[in-house]
């Protein structure tokens, strides 16, 4: 798969640019460790998970048209595999020859994407950026070792996430990230709908919402209640995840 030119060298800072990505790719991740962590990869064309996430990608593209868009993935209940779906769906978009993907870990109480993707996030993450502890020219976007897939890790743990997600700085950041690259699709890994109001607040920032249902875990009543939190025009669908 072709890499965009801007991923092959450091991007120079431009006047007025408030989001400079760390775009030098590290050594590519090896296939076996990816499979051990249930992460799809470009060489796994025969793997059934690859086909499932490519189908999800196709459905979202049919809804979003030619424009890049922002998708929130939220499990209905904790432990239903929302982060698993978010990461692999972002990877499926990164596989596309003309797309790139940015995954934002918004599960601030229990972040996992930096661990899952083996990213050293010691340089800070989303919370540090929103707290303005880091310069506006450093968006804490990290390469993942998967071509055309980048990550904004959650940063330090916090239990006051709703205040961050409803802030103007969060809204402005998401808007800039979309505008900077017309090929970039943004995926927000959100906390469980039943655990906090975070997913509902984050849904105000996105174009589409994908809800992850834990098969055998979430009852029809719980699913119906969760769906009612979101505008019907944004709800792209439900993913039933067979829990291990």
C-alpha beads as a LAMMPS data file, in Angstrom:
LAMMPS data file: protein, C-alpha beads

244 atoms
243 bonds

1 atom types
1 bond types

-500.0 500.0 xlo xhi
-500.0 500.0 ylo yhi
-500.0 500.0 zlo zhi

Masses

1 110.0

Atoms # bond

1 1 1 0.000 0.000 0.000
2 1 1 1.304 3.415 -0.878
3 1 1 2.277 5.745 1.938
4 1 1 1.429 9.411 1.595
5 1 1 4.468 11.621 1.065
6 1 1 3.780 13.487 4.291
7 1 1 4.318 10.243 6.219
8 1 1 7.826 9.746 4.831
9 1 1 9.445 12.877 6.256
10 1 1 8.931 15.327 9.069
11 1 1 6.284 17.913 8.320
12 1 1 7.597 21.479 8.542
13 1 1 5.742 23.828 10.839
14 1 1 3.676 26.315 8.902
15 1 1 2.582 29.726 10.179
16 1 1 -0.737 29.410 11.948
17 1 1 -0.621 25.634 11.970
18 1 1 -1.768 24.468 15.401
19 1 1 -1.457 20.748 14.786
20 1 1 1.862 19.259 13.728
21 1 1 1.830 15.477 13.613
22 1 1 4.641 13.153 14.580
23 1 1 4.608 11.534 11.192
24 1 1 7.816 9.521 11.020
25 1 1 6.731 5.885 10.910
26 1 1 8.559 3.506 13.267
27 1 1 9.507 0.022 12.205
28 1 1 6.420 -1.798 10.983
29 1 1 4.726 -4.012 13.525
30 1 1 5.178 -7.726 13.005
31 1 1 2.222 -9.868 11.976
32 1 1 2.289 -12.455 14.775
33 1 1 2.092 -9.915 17.650
34 1 1 -0.745 -8.124 15.849
35 1 1 -2.693 -11.364 15.540
36 1 1 -2.045 -12.209 19.185
37 1 1 -3.682 -8.900 20.114
38 1 1 -6.583 -9.546 17.704
39 1 1 -5.559 -6.655 15.437
40 1 1 -6.193 -7.004 11.736
41 1 1 -3.353 -6.343 9.301
42 1 1 -2.932 -5.774 5.591
43 1 1 -1.449 -9.212 4.973
44 1 1 -4.344 -11.009 6.630
45 1 1 -6.639 -10.960 3.620
46 1 1 -7.926 -14.464 4.337
47 1 1 -8.701 -13.788 7.980
48 1 1 -12.418 -13.549 8.671
49 1 1 -11.989 -10.492 10.896
50 1 1 -10.474 -8.560 7.989
51 1 1 -13.546 -9.153 5.834
52 1 1 -15.879 -8.113 8.643
53 1 1 -14.142 -4.779 9.195
54 1 1 -13.807 -4.110 5.478
55 1 1 -17.559 -4.599 5.203
56 1 1 -18.089 -2.102 8.028
57 1 1 -15.788 0.315 6.190
58 1 1 -17.812 -0.087 3.008
59 1 1 -21.058 0.644 4.827
60 1 1 -19.687 3.773 6.464
61 1 1 -18.275 5.033 3.171
62 1 1 -21.663 4.542 1.554
63 1 1 -23.161 6.770 4.254
64 1 1 -20.405 9.382 4.273
65 1 1 -19.861 9.780 0.556
66 1 1 -16.651 11.366 -0.697
67 1 1 -16.036 13.558 2.348
68 1 1 -13.889 12.492 5.261
69 1 1 -15.926 11.963 8.389
70 1 1 -15.701 11.337 12.121
71 1 1 -17.032 8.117 13.622
72 1 1 -17.541 7.353 17.287
73 1 1 -17.452 3.737 18.417
74 1 1 -18.996 3.078 21.833
75 1 1 -19.858 -0.173 23.580
76 1 1 -23.271 -0.352 25.190
77 1 1 -21.821 -1.939 28.338
78 1 1 -18.274 -2.071 29.728
79 1 1 -16.309 -5.070 28.541
80 1 1 -18.229 -5.479 25.274
81 1 1 -15.221 -4.897 23.013
82 1 1 -15.687 -1.302 21.946
83 1 1 -11.956 -0.559 21.861
84 1 1 -11.333 -3.738 19.852
85 1 1 -13.879 -2.641 17.228
86 1 1 -12.627 0.969 17.180
87 1 1 -9.001 0.001 16.593
88 1 1 -9.732 -2.546 13.893
89 1 1 -12.203 -0.321 12.093
90 1 1 -9.596 2.449 12.004
91 1 1 -7.055 -0.066 10.679
92 1 1 -9.458 -1.129 7.934
93 1 1 -9.671 2.481 6.750
94 1 1 -5.880 2.741 6.850
95 1 1 -5.734 -0.236 4.465
96 1 1 -7.640 1.787 1.840
97 1 1 -5.277 3.058 -0.847
98 1 1 -6.628 6.620 -0.689
99 1 1 -7.480 6.915 3.020
100 1 1 -5.700 7.388 6.308
101 1 1 -7.031 6.931 9.816
102 1 1 -6.590 8.677 13.142
103 1 1 -7.757 6.905 16.288
104 1 1 -8.496 9.069 19.350
105 1 1 -8.667 7.255 22.683
106 1 1 -11.413 9.031 24.622
107 1 1 -11.827 6.334 27.245
108 1 1 -10.099 8.519 29.794
109 1 1 -10.880 6.357 32.833
110 1 1 -9.619 3.125 31.320
111 1 1 -7.519 3.853 28.210
112 1 1 -6.134 0.909 26.275
113 1 1 -5.240 1.908 22.730
114 1 1 -1.631 2.916 23.463
115 1 1 -1.104 -0.498 25.077
116 1 1 -2.915 -2.342 22.308
117 1 1 -0.897 -0.597 19.589
118 1 1 2.396 -0.715 21.521
119 1 1 2.751 3.082 21.448
120 1 1 5.012 4.803 23.960
121 1 1 2.731 7.649 25.003
122 1 1 5.051 9.070 27.644
123 1 1 5.142 12.326 25.694
124 1 1 1.546 13.063 26.652
125 1 1 -1.869 12.575 25.140
126 1 1 -5.319 14.029 24.750
127 1 1 -5.706 15.242 28.333
128 1 1 -2.373 17.052 28.304
129 1 1 -3.369 18.774 25.077
130 1 1 -6.815 19.765 26.374
131 1 1 -5.273 20.991 29.619
132 1 1 -3.004 23.214 27.526
133 1 1 -0.015 21.692 29.265
134 1 1 1.496 21.129 25.825
135 1 1 2.103 23.732 23.109
136 1 1 -0.702 24.143 20.599
137 1 1 1.744 23.096 17.864
138 1 1 2.092 19.619 19.334
139 1 1 -1.095 17.570 18.773
140 1 1 0.294 14.391 20.367
141 1 1 -0.383 12.332 17.269
142 1 1 1.742 9.188 17.337
143 1 1 2.598 6.723 14.571
144 1 1 1.550 3.168 15.334
145 1 1 3.749 1.058 13.090
146 1 1 0.678 0.295 10.987
147 1 1 0.915 2.322 7.757
148 1 1 -1.487 5.283 7.599
149 1 1 -2.860 4.647 11.104
150 1 1 -2.057 7.184 13.814
151 1 1 -3.124 7.490 17.435
152 1 1 -3.922 10.206 19.919
153 1 1 -3.631 8.360 23.246
154 1 1 -5.765 9.361 26.204
155 1 1 -2.925 10.642 28.334
156 1 1 -3.120 10.624 32.103
157 1 1 -6.121 9.090 33.842
158 1 1 -8.973 11.366 34.878
159 1 1 -12.494 10.970 36.252
160 1 1 -13.837 14.330 35.052
161 1 1 -13.892 13.468 31.365
162 1 1 -17.266 15.051 30.570
163 1 1 -15.869 18.530 31.203
164 1 1 -13.070 17.941 28.723
165 1 1 -15.326 16.556 26.014
166 1 1 -17.754 19.478 26.195
167 1 1 -14.981 22.065 26.023
168 1 1 -14.420 24.403 23.121
169 1 1 -10.813 23.240 22.887
170 1 1 -11.948 19.668 22.232
171 1 1 -14.379 20.791 19.553
172 1 1 -11.769 22.996 17.887
173 1 1 -9.172 20.223 17.917
174 1 1 -11.489 17.720 16.240
175 1 1 -12.487 20.280 13.625
176 1 1 -8.865 21.128 12.797
177 1 1 -7.849 17.486 12.573
178 1 1 -10.568 16.910 9.992
179 1 1 -9.666 19.994 7.947
180 1 1 -5.926 19.357 7.860
181 1 1 -6.168 16.240 5.716
182 1 1 -9.057 15.500 3.374
183 1 1 -8.050 11.821 3.285
184 1 1 -8.080 11.440 7.075
185 1 1 -10.958 9.645 8.755
186 1 1 -11.168 10.092 12.511
187 1 1 -12.328 7.376 14.897
188 1 1 -13.222 8.109 18.495
189 1 1 -12.984 5.251 20.980
190 1 1 -15.649 6.217 23.520
191 1 1 -16.553 4.799 26.949
192 1 1 -19.576 2.563 27.429
193 1 1 -22.956 4.239 26.984
194 1 1 -24.295 2.786 30.243
195 1 1 -21.241 3.788 32.293
196 1 1 -21.205 7.577 31.884
197 1 1 -22.609 10.450 29.796
198 1 1 -19.321 10.669 27.868
199 1 1 -20.513 8.846 24.747
200 1 1 -23.592 11.056 24.436
201 1 1 -21.460 14.202 24.829
202 1 1 -18.893 12.992 22.305
203 1 1 -21.633 12.167 19.800
204 1 1 -22.157 15.914 19.362
205 1 1 -18.709 16.109 17.740
206 1 1 -19.096 13.276 15.232
207 1 1 -20.866 12.416 12.009
208 1 1 -21.628 8.777 12.760
209 1 1 -22.138 6.588 15.808
210 1 1 -21.456 2.842 15.865
211 1 1 -22.648 0.991 18.958
212 1 1 -21.007 -2.264 20.006
213 1 1 -23.287 -4.873 21.544
214 1 1 -21.834 -7.632 23.674
215 1 1 -23.508 -10.750 22.335
216 1 1 -25.239 -12.543 25.197
217 1 1 -24.469 -9.657 27.513
218 1 1 -26.638 -6.726 26.430
219 1 1 -30.371 -7.356 26.633
220 1 1 -32.820 -6.007 24.016
221 1 1 -34.075 -3.534 26.621
222 1 1 -30.561 -2.272 27.309
223 1 1 -29.868 -1.942 23.584
224 1 1 -33.060 0.042 23.011
225 1 1 -32.255 2.376 25.899
226 1 1 -28.714 2.945 24.640
227 1 1 -29.873 3.684 21.098
228 1 1 -32.282 6.319 22.415
229 1 1 -29.304 8.439 23.527
230 1 1 -28.347 9.260 19.949
231 1 1 -29.908 11.099 17.048
232 1 1 -31.210 8.667 14.448
233 1 1 -29.422 10.553 11.644
234 1 1 -26.068 9.810 13.252
235 1 1 -26.603 6.202 14.241
236 1 1 -24.805 4.159 11.587
237 1 1 -25.646 0.818 13.138
238 1 1 -24.906 -1.852 15.717
239 1 1 -21.998 -4.277 15.792
240 1 1 -22.624 -7.512 17.668
241 1 1 -19.343 -8.603 19.154
242 1 1 -18.950 -12.237 20.133
243 1 1 -17.094 -11.968 23.412
244 1 1 -14.201 -14.389 23.999

Bonds

1 1 1 2
2 1 2 3
3 1 3 4
4 1 4 5
5 1 5 6
6 1 6 7
7 1 7 8
8 1 8 9
9 1 9 10
10 1 10 11
11 1 11 12
12 1 12 13
13 1 13 14
14 1 14 15
15 1 15 16
16 1 16 17
17 1 17 18
18 1 18 19
19 1 19 20
20 1 20 21
21 1 21 22
22 1 22 23
23 1 23 24
24 1 24 25
25 1 25 26
26 1 26 27
27 1 27 28
28 1 28 29
29 1 29 30
30 1 30 31
31 1 31 32
32 1 32 33
33 1 33 34
34 1 34 35
35 1 35 36
36 1 36 37
37 1 37 38
38 1 38 39
39 1 39 40
40 1 40 41
41 1 41 42
42 1 42 43
43 1 43 44
44 1 44 45
45 1 45 46
46 1 46 47
47 1 47 48
48 1 48 49
49 1 49 50
50 1 50 51
51 1 51 52
52 1 52 53
53 1 53 54
54 1 54 55
55 1 55 56
56 1 56 57
57 1 57 58
58 1 58 59
59 1 59 60
60 1 60 61
61 1 61 62
62 1 62 63
63 1 63 64
64 1 64 65
65 1 65 66
66 1 66 67
67 1 67 68
68 1 68 69
69 1 69 70
70 1 70 71
71 1 71 72
72 1 72 73
73 1 73 74
74 1 74 75
75 1 75 76
76 1 76 77
77 1 77 78
78 1 78 79
79 1 79 80
80 1 80 81
81 1 81 82
82 1 82 83
83 1 83 84
84 1 84 85
85 1 85 86
86 1 86 87
87 1 87 88
88 1 88 89
89 1 89 90
90 1 90 91
91 1 91 92
92 1 92 93
93 1 93 94
94 1 94 95
95 1 95 96
96 1 96 97
97 1 97 98
98 1 98 99
99 1 99 100
100 1 100 101
101 1 101 102
102 1 102 103
103 1 103 104
104 1 104 105
105 1 105 106
106 1 106 107
107 1 107 108
108 1 108 109
109 1 109 110
110 1 110 111
111 1 111 112
112 1 112 113
113 1 113 114
114 1 114 115
115 1 115 116
116 1 116 117
117 1 117 118
118 1 118 119
119 1 119 120
120 1 120 121
121 1 121 122
122 1 122 123
123 1 123 124
124 1 124 125
125 1 125 126
126 1 126 127
127 1 127 128
128 1 128 129
129 1 129 130
130 1 130 131
131 1 131 132
132 1 132 133
133 1 133 134
134 1 134 135
135 1 135 136
136 1 136 137
137 1 137 138
138 1 138 139
139 1 139 140
140 1 140 141
141 1 141 142
142 1 142 143
143 1 143 144
144 1 144 145
145 1 145 146
146 1 146 147
147 1 147 148
148 1 148 149
149 1 149 150
150 1 150 151
151 1 151 152
152 1 152 153
153 1 153 154
154 1 154 155
155 1 155 156
156 1 156 157
157 1 157 158
158 1 158 159
159 1 159 160
160 1 160 161
161 1 161 162
162 1 162 163
163 1 163 164
164 1 164 165
165 1 165 166
166 1 166 167
167 1 167 168
168 1 168 169
169 1 169 170
170 1 170 171
171 1 171 172
172 1 172 173
173 1 173 174
174 1 174 175
175 1 175 176
176 1 176 177
177 1 177 178
178 1 178 179
179 1 179 180
180 1 180 181
181 1 181 182
182 1 182 183
183 1 183 184
184 1 184 185
185 1 185 186
186 1 186 187
187 1 187 188
188 1 188 189
189 1 189 190
190 1 190 191
191 1 191 192
192 1 192 193
193 1 193 194
194 1 194 195
195 1 195 196
196 1 196 197
197 1 197 198
198 1 198 199
199 1 199 200
200 1 200 201
201 1 201 202
202 1 202 203
203 1 203 204
204 1 204 205
205 1 205 206
206 1 206 207
207 1 207 208
208 1 208 209
209 1 209 210
210 1 210 211
211 1 211 212
212 1 212 213
213 1 213 214
214 1 214 215
215 1 215 216
216 1 216 217
217 1 217 218
218 1 218 219
219 1 219 220
220 1 220 221
221 1 221 222
222 1 222 223
223 1 223 224
224 1 224 225
225 1 225 226
226 1 226 227
227 1 227 228
228 1 228 229
229 1 229 230
230 1 230 231
231 1 231 232
232 1 232 233
233 1 233 234
234 1 234 235
235 1 235 236
236 1 236 237
237 1 237 238
238 1 238 239
239 1 239 240
240 1 240 241
241 1 241 242
242 1 242 243
243 1 243 244
